């Protein structure tokens, strides 16, 4: 087994690999750019090597600097994480020449899986079921029309390299092939240099780990060290359900524009078992740290596991509700809205879910009815508690005790509700809601140990 490995990455995935290496008794080396000098992965690793300026093209993407860092520290192997150099065929080739082990697929596999045509041929040869289609290069628009009419409409045209929906078009007739083929080809040319199928650890790998009980990073390290997998595919059983939310420094109210700056507050939900559910939070940030303009603005990957899908969704919603971030904009309001969406909860979803359900962009749901009254009641109690605390401050002026009104008006959006708060000595409060005519309405009972 390796004694020391280098992680050629940053952020949450670097921290994730370090955790498993530490569990296995393997020392770790982090690499960092100018922007990541004080990053969490640098603090967590046993050693750290500076590899260049903030832009990734001048640091994390330079193979020679990664190899130099290995030589300086004596790292025997490199885990690439995902992104950056993880899918560059040239990276494992260069590491092998330098006598360093690449913790990932061999260069041939990366090359084969990087091309959809070759990967489909390889899958077919291995008797893996594939979607029927043409397994060759289409030369021009007329050739595309001929193939489409042989297969039958509708057809999907896809670039042989790349991913993420780029260079992909659906055609329902001859005219749409004529229009779509050149567009798909030009988009693919603009989007992909040497992009490949994801022949590396997936961003969503925690979901797989939660439902299988398998540590994928540990297996990658052991296989790279020459060990055999301790089980067969048939031994892997799927148990329960897991949901992962990518918590991003993006503003959902402004078309998910990145939001950079300092994390003034960062309080993720507690990890571990909670009833039937398990909460896991993979992160690479800390309170007081910064979200940089130079890299992907991911804050964390929040994962919940439970015996059923609905229980996992409920646990995810509760965990998102407990996640407190301040100082930057983030997408938690959007994620929380998705967890409560009837279509999402029913499972009747597709890749068009966001476009179909939020065609004008994400807007916060307007509170109404019972939700409105409950939010207003909570706000009234918070204000009541804060006023009570102020009256307990020492060295106040002597004389008549200062009183404050028990009745107040709470505004929630465009709505205004008159409320009266009573109690508080035994952690319970009674909040009376007044009607539009000024008369007393329902009384809401709130019990909480919260204090300002």
C-alpha positions as CSV (number, residue, x, y, z in Angstrom):
1,X,0.0,0.0,0.0
2,X,1.1,3.6,-0.7
3,X,2.6,5.5,2.2
4,X,1.9,9.0,0.6
5,X,-0.3,10.2,-2.1
6,X,-0.8,13.6,-3.8
7,X,-4.3,15.0,-4.6
8,X,-4.1,17.0,-7.8
9,X,-7.2,18.9,-7.1
10,X,-8.8,21.4,-4.7
11,X,-12.0,22.1,-2.7
12,X,-14.4,19.5,-1.5
13,X,-13.1,16.6,-3.6
14,X,-9.6,17.1,-2.3
15,X,-10.9,17.1,1.3
16,X,-13.0,14.0,0.5
17,X,-9.9,12.1,-0.8
18,X,-7.9,13.2,2.2
19,X,-10.5,11.8,4.6
20,X,-10.3,8.4,3.1
21,X,-6.5,8.4,2.9
22,X,-6.3,9.4,6.5
23,X,-8.6,6.5,7.5
24,X,-6.3,4.1,5.5
25,X,-3.2,5.5,7.3
26,X,-1.8,7.1,4.1
27,X,-0.2,10.5,4.3
28,X,-1.4,13.2,1.9
29,X,0.0,16.1,-0.1
30,X,-2.2,19.0,-1.2
31,X,-1.4,21.3,-4.1
32,X,-2.6,24.9,-4.1
33,X,-2.6,28.1,-6.1
34,X,-2.2,31.6,-4.9
35,X,-6.0,31.8,-4.4
36,X,-6.1,28.6,-2.3
37,X,-3.2,29.4,0.1
38,X,-5.6,29.3,3.1
39,X,-8.0,26.7,1.7
40,X,-9.4,23.9,3.8
41,X,-7.8,21.1,1.7
42,X,-4.4,22.7,2.4
43,X,-5.0,22.8,6.1
44,X,-6.2,19.1,6.2
45,X,-3.3,17.6,4.2
46,X,-0.1,16.5,5.9
47,X,2.0,18.5,3.4
48,X,1.1,21.2,0.8
49,X,3.0,22.5,-2.3
50,X,2.4,25.8,-4.1
51,X,2.0,25.3,-7.8
52,X,1.3,28.7,-9.3
53,X,-1.0,31.7,-9.8
54,X,-4.8,31.6,-9.2
55,X,-5.9,30.8,-12.8
56,X,-6.2,27.0,-13.2
57,X,-4.4,27.1,-16.6
58,X,-1.4,28.4,-14.7
59,X,-1.5,26.0,-11.8
60,X,-3.9,23.0,-11.4
61,X,-3.7,22.2,-15.2
62,X,0.1,22.2,-15.5
63,X,1.2,18.5,-15.5
64,X,4.9,19.2,-14.9
65,X,4.1,21.1,-11.7
66,X,2.1,18.2,-10.3
67,X,5.0,15.9,-11.1
68,X,7.5,18.2,-9.5
69,X,5.3,18.4,-6.3
70,X,5.4,14.6,-6.2
71,X,9.1,14.5,-6.5
72,X,9.6,17.1,-3.8
73,X,7.4,15.3,-1.3
74,X,8.0,11.7,-2.2
75,X,4.4,11.1,-3.1
76,X,4.1,7.6,-4.8
77,X,0.7,8.1,-6.4
78,X,-1.7,10.8,-7.5
79,X,-5.5,11.0,-7.1
80,X,-6.9,13.4,-9.7
81,X,-10.3,14.0,-8.1
82,X,-12.7,15.2,-10.9
83,X,-12.3,18.0,-13.4
84,X,-8.9,19.6,-14.0
85,X,-6.5,16.8,-15.2
86,X,-8.6,13.8,-14.2
87,X,-9.7,13.1,-17.8
88,X,-6.5,14.1,-19.7
89,X,-5.0,11.0,-21.3
90,X,-1.6,12.8,-21.2
91,X,-1.7,13.0,-17.4
92,X,-1.4,9.3,-16.5
93,X,1.1,8.9,-19.4
94,X,3.4,11.6,-17.9
95,X,3.0,10.2,-14.4
96,X,3.9,6.7,-15.6
97,X,7.1,8.0,-17.3
98,X,8.0,9.7,-14.0
99,X,7.5,6.5,-12.0
100,X,4.3,7.8,-10.3
101,X,1.1,5.8,-10.1
102,X,-2.2,7.3,-11.4
103,X,-5.2,6.5,-9.2
104,X,-7.7,6.1,-11.9
105,X,-8.2,4.3,-15.3
106,X,-5.3,3.5,-17.6
107,X,-4.6,5.9,-20.5
108,X,-6.1,3.5,-23.0
109,X,-9.4,3.4,-21.2
110,X,-9.5,7.2,-21.0
111,X,-8.9,7.4,-24.7
112,X,-11.5,4.8,-25.6
113,X,-14.2,6.2,-23.3
114,X,-13.5,9.7,-24.5
115,X,-15.1,9.0,-27.9
116,X,-18.8,8.0,-27.9
117,X,-18.4,6.0,-31.1
118,X,-15.5,4.0,-29.8
119,X,-17.0,3.6,-26.3
120,X,-20.2,2.3,-27.8
121,X,-18.3,-0.2,-29.9
122,X,-16.5,-1.4,-26.8
123,X,-19.7,-1.7,-24.9
124,X,-21.3,-3.7,-27.7
125,X,-18.3,-6.0,-27.9
126,X,-18.7,-6.6,-24.2
127,X,-22.4,-7.5,-24.8
128,X,-23.6,-4.5,-22.9
129,X,-27.0,-3.2,-24.0
130,X,-26.8,0.0,-26.0
131,X,-29.3,2.3,-27.7
132,X,-29.7,1.4,-31.3
133,X,-28.1,3.8,-33.7
134,X,-25.3,4.3,-36.2
135,X,-21.9,3.4,-34.8
136,X,-19.7,5.4,-37.2
137,X,-18.7,8.9,-38.2
138,X,-21.4,10.9,-40.1
139,X,-19.6,12.8,-42.9
140,X,-22.1,15.5,-43.8
141,X,-25.8,16.6,-43.7
142,X,-26.9,14.3,-46.5
143,X,-25.3,11.4,-44.8
144,X,-27.1,12.3,-41.6
145,X,-30.4,12.4,-43.4
146,X,-29.8,9.0,-45.0
147,X,-28.9,7.4,-41.6
148,X,-31.9,9.1,-39.8
149,X,-34.4,7.8,-42.4
150,X,-32.9,4.3,-42.1
151,X,-33.3,4.3,-38.3
152,X,-36.7,6.1,-38.3
153,X,-37.7,9.3,-36.6
154,X,-37.3,10.8,-34.1
155,X,-33.5,10.6,-33.8
156,X,-30.9,12.2,-31.6
157,X,-27.7,13.6,-33.1
158,X,-24.8,13.8,-30.7
159,X,-21.1,14.8,-30.8
160,X,-18.8,11.8,-30.5
161,X,-16.8,13.7,-27.8
162,X,-17.9,15.9,-24.9
163,X,-21.0,15.9,-22.7
164,X,-23.3,18.1,-20.8
165,X,-25.8,18.3,-23.7
166,X,-23.4,20.2,-25.9
167,X,-23.5,19.3,-29.6
168,X,-26.8,17.4,-29.2
169,X,-30.0,17.8,-31.2
170,X,-33.3,15.9,-31.5
171,X,-34.9,15.7,-34.9
172,X,-38.4,14.6,-35.7
173,X,-38.2,14.9,-39.4
174,X,-35.9,15.5,-42.4
175,X,-36.1,19.3,-42.2
176,X,-35.0,19.2,-38.5
177,X,-32.0,17.0,-39.4
178,X,-31.0,19.5,-42.2
179,X,-31.1,22.3,-39.7
180,X,-29.9,20.5,-36.6
181,X,-26.8,18.6,-37.9
182,X,-24.7,21.6,-38.8
183,X,-25.7,23.3,-35.6
184,X,-24.8,20.3,-33.5
185,X,-21.4,20.0,-35.3
186,X,-20.5,23.7,-34.9
187,X,-21.5,23.7,-31.2
188,X,-19.5,20.6,-30.5
189,X,-16.5,22.1,-32.3
190,X,-16.7,25.3,-30.1
191,X,-17.3,23.4,-26.9
192,X,-14.9,20.5,-26.9
193,X,-11.2,20.3,-27.3
194,X,-10.3,16.9,-25.7
195,X,-13.3,16.6,-23.4
196,X,-14.4,13.0,-22.6
197,X,-16.9,10.7,-21.1
198,X,-16.5,10.9,-17.3
199,X,-13.8,8.3,-16.9
200,X,-13.2,9.4,-13.3
201,X,-14.8,9.6,-9.9
202,X,-18.2,11.1,-10.3
203,X,-19.3,14.3,-8.6
204,X,-22.3,12.4,-7.3
205,X,-20.3,9.5,-6.0
206,X,-21.6,10.0,-2.4
207,X,-25.0,8.9,-3.6
208,X,-23.6,5.6,-4.8
209,X,-21.6,5.2,-1.6
210,X,-24.6,5.8,0.6
211,X,-26.8,3.2,-1.1
212,X,-24.1,0.5,-1.5
213,X,-22.1,1.1,1.7
214,X,-18.9,1.1,-0.5
215,X,-16.1,3.7,-0.2
216,X,-15.3,4.3,-3.9
217,X,-12.2,6.4,-3.1
218,X,-10.7,3.6,-0.9
219,X,-11.3,1.1,-3.7
220,X,-9.6,3.4,-6.3
221,X,-6.6,3.6,-4.1
222,X,-6.4,-0.1,-3.3
223,X,-6.8,-1.1,-7.0
224,X,-4.1,1.4,-8.0
225,X,-1.8,-0.2,-5.4
226,X,-2.3,-3.5,-7.1
227,X,-5.0,-5.1,-4.9
228,X,-7.9,-6.9,-6.3
229,X,-11.5,-5.8,-5.8
230,X,-12.8,-7.6,-2.7
231,X,-16.1,-8.4,-4.3
232,X,-17.9,-9.1,-7.6
233,X,-20.5,-6.9,-9.2
234,X,-23.2,-9.4,-8.2
235,X,-22.2,-8.8,-4.6
236,X,-23.0,-5.1,-4.7
237,X,-26.5,-4.5,-3.4
238,X,-28.5,-1.3,-3.5
239,X,-30.2,-0.4,-0.3
240,X,-32.4,2.6,0.4
241,X,-32.4,6.0,-1.3
242,X,-30.0,8.9,-1.3
243,X,-30.5,12.5,-2.4
244,X,-27.7,14.9,-3.1
245,X,-27.9,18.7,-3.4
246,X,-25.1,20.8,-4.7
247,X,-25.0,23.9,-2.5
248,X,-23.5,26.6,-4.7
249,X,-22.6,30.3,-4.3
250,X,-25.1,31.3,-6.9
251,X,-28.0,33.6,-6.8
252,X,-31.2,31.7,-7.8
253,X,-33.1,35.0,-8.1
254,X,-30.7,36.4,-10.7
255,X,-30.5,33.4,-13.1
256,X,-27.9,31.6,-10.8
257,X,-25.2,34.2,-11.3
258,X,-22.1,33.3,-9.3
259,X,-21.7,35.1,-5.9
260,X,-18.1,35.5,-4.7
261,X,-16.9,36.8,-1.4
262,X,-16.3,35.9,2.2
263,X,-18.4,33.3,4.0
264,X,-19.2,35.4,7.0
265,X,-21.3,32.5,8.4
266,X,-21.1,28.9,7.5
267,X,-23.1,26.5,9.7
268,X,-23.9,23.2,7.9
269,X,-26.3,20.8,9.4
270,X,-25.0,18.2,11.8
271,X,-23.8,15.0,10.1
272,X,-24.7,11.5,11.1
273,X,-27.8,9.4,11.9
274,X,-31.1,11.2,12.5
275,X,-33.9,8.8,13.1
276,X,-34.2,6.7,9.9
277,X,-32.0,9.1,7.9
278,X,-28.3,9.8,7.6
279,X,-26.9,13.3,6.8
280,X,-23.6,13.7,5.0
281,X,-21.9,17.0,4.0
282,X,-18.9,17.0,1.7
283,X,-17.3,20.4,1.7
284,X,-14.1,22.3,1.1
285,X,-14.9,25.6,2.8
286,X,-15.1,27.0,6.3
287,X,-16.5,30.0,8.1
288,X,-14.5,33.0,7.3
289,X,-13.1,31.5,4.1
290,X,-13.6,33.0,0.6
291,X,-15.5,31.9,-2.5
292,X,-13.0,32.7,-5.3
293,X,-13.8,34.0,-8.8
294,X,-11.3,31.6,-10.3
295,X,-13.0,28.2,-9.7
296,X,-16.3,26.4,-9.6
297,X,-18.4,28.1,-6.8
298,X,-19.4,24.9,-5.1
299,X,-19.8,25.3,-1.3
300,X,-20.8,21.8,-0.4
301,X,-22.5,18.5,-1.5
302,X,-25.3,17.8,1.0
303,X,-26.4,14.2,0.9
304,X,-29.2,12.4,2.8
305,X,-29.9,8.7,3.0
306,X,-33.1,6.9,4.1
307,X,-35.0,3.7,3.5
308,X,-37.5,5.3,1.1
309,X,-37.2,8.0,-1.5
310,X,-39.7,10.3,0.3
311,X,-37.9,9.9,3.6
312,X,-34.6,10.8,1.9
313,X,-36.3,13.9,0.4
314,X,-37.8,14.9,3.7
315,X,-34.4,14.5,5.4
316,X,-32.8,16.6,2.6
317,X,-35.4,19.3,3.1
318,X,-34.8,19.4,6.9
319,X,-31.0,19.5,6.4
320,X,-31.3,22.3,3.9
321,X,-33.5,24.2,6.3
322,X,-30.8,23.8,9.0
323,X,-28.0,25.0,6.6
324,X,-27.0,28.6,7.5
325,X,-24.9,30.6,5.2
326,X,-24.3,34.4,5.2
327,X,-22.0,36.8,3.4
328,X,-22.8,35.6,-0.1
329,X,-25.8,34.6,-2.1
330,X,-26.5,30.8,-2.4
331,X,-28.9,28.4,-4.0
332,X,-30.4,26.9,-0.9
333,X,-33.8,28.6,-1.4
334,X,-34.1,27.0,-4.8
335,X,-33.0,23.6,-3.6
336,X,-35.5,23.8,-0.7
337,X,-38.3,24.7,-3.2
338,X,-37.4,21.7,-5.3
339,X,-37.6,19.4,-2.3
340,X,-41.1,20.6,-1.6
341,X,-42.3,20.5,-5.3
342,X,-45.1,18.0,-5.8
343,X,-43.7,16.9,-9.2
344,X,-40.2,16.3,-7.7
345,X,-41.7,14.4,-4.8
346,X,-43.8,12.2,-7.0
347,X,-40.8,11.2,-9.1
348,X,-42.5,12.3,-12.4
349,X,-39.4,14.2,-13.5
350,X,-37.2,14.6,-16.5
351,X,-34.1,16.6,-17.5
352,X,-36.6,19.3,-18.5
353,X,-37.9,19.7,-15.0
354,X,-36.4,23.2,-14.2
355,X,-37.2,24.6,-17.6
356,X,-40.8,23.4,-17.5
357,X,-41.5,24.3,-13.9
358,X,-39.6,27.6,-13.8
359,X,-39.9,28.9,-17.3
360,X,-39.6,32.6,-16.2
361,X,-36.7,31.8,-13.8
362,X,-36.9,30.9,-10.1
363,X,-39.2,33.0,-7.9
364,X,-39.7,32.5,-4.2
365,X,-43.1,31.0,-3.3
366,X,-45.4,33.6,-1.7
367,X,-46.5,32.5,1.8
368,X,-50.2,32.4,2.2
369,X,-52.8,30.9,4.5
370,X,-51.5,28.8,7.4
371,X,-47.9,29.2,6.2
372,X,-48.2,33.0,6.3
373,X,-49.7,33.1,9.8
374,X,-47.0,30.7,11.1
375,X,-44.1,32.7,9.7
376,X,-45.6,35.9,11.0
377,X,-46.1,34.3,14.5
378,X,-42.5,33.1,14.6
379,X,-41.3,36.6,13.6
380,X,-43.5,38.1,16.4
381,X,-42.1,35.8,19.0
382,X,-38.5,36.5,17.9
383,X,-39.1,40.2,18.2
384,X,-40.8,39.7,21.6
385,X,-37.8,37.6,22.9
386,X,-35.3,40.3,21.7
387,X,-37.3,43.0,23.5
388,X,-37.4,40.9,26.7
389,X,-33.6,40.4,26.5
390,X,-33.0,44.2,26.1
391,X,-34.9,44.8,29.3
392,X,-32.5,42.6,31.2
393,X,-29.4,44.6,30.3
394,X,-27.7,45.9,33.5
395,X,-27.1,49.6,34.3
396,X,-30.3,50.8,32.8
397,X,-31.7,54.1,34.0
398,X,-33.6,53.9,37.3
399,X,-37.2,54.8,37.7
400,X,-40.3,53.4,36.0
401,X,-39.6,50.1,34.3
402,X,-39.5,50.3,30.5
403,X,-42.4,48.5,29.0
404,X,-42.9,47.4,25.4
405,X,-46.0,46.7,23.4
406,X,-47.2,43.1,23.3
407,X,-49.1,43.9,20.1
408,X,-47.2,44.4,16.9
409,X,-47.7,44.4,13.1
410,X,-45.7,41.8,11.2
411,X,-45.1,42.3,7.5
412,X,-44.4,39.2,5.3
413,X,-44.0,40.3,1.7
414,X,-47.0,42.4,0.8
415,X,-49.1,41.0,3.7
416,X,-49.5,42.8,7.1
417,X,-50.7,40.9,10.2
418,X,-51.5,42.3,13.6
419,X,-50.5,40.0,16.4
420,X,-50.2,39.9,20.2
421,X,-47.6,37.8,22.0
422,X,-48.0,36.4,25.5
423,X,-46.0,34.1,27.7
424,X,-42.3,33.1,27.4
425,X,-41.4,32.0,30.9
426,X,-41.8,28.3,30.2
427,X,-40.5,28.3,26.6
428,X,-44.0,28.6,25.3
429,X,-45.7,31.6,23.7
430,X,-49.3,32.2,22.7
431,X,-49.7,34.4,19.6
432,X,-53.1,35.8,18.8
433,X,-53.8,36.8,15.3
434,X,-56.2,39.7,14.7
435,X,-58.6,39.8,11.9
436,X,-59.1,42.5,9.2
437,X,-61.9,43.9,11.4
438,X,-59.6,44.3,14.4
439,X,-61.2,41.5,16.3
440,X,-59.3,38.6,17.9
441,X,-58.9,35.5,15.8
442,X,-57.0,32.2,16.2
443,X,-54.3,31.8,18.8
444,X,-51.1,30.0,17.7
445,X,-49.0,28.1,20.3
446,X,-45.3,28.1,19.8
447,X,-42.8,26.2,21.9
448,X,-39.0,26.8,21.5
449,X,-35.9,27.0,23.5
450,X,-34.5,29.6,21.1
451,X,-33.0,32.7,22.7
452,X,-31.3,35.8,21.1
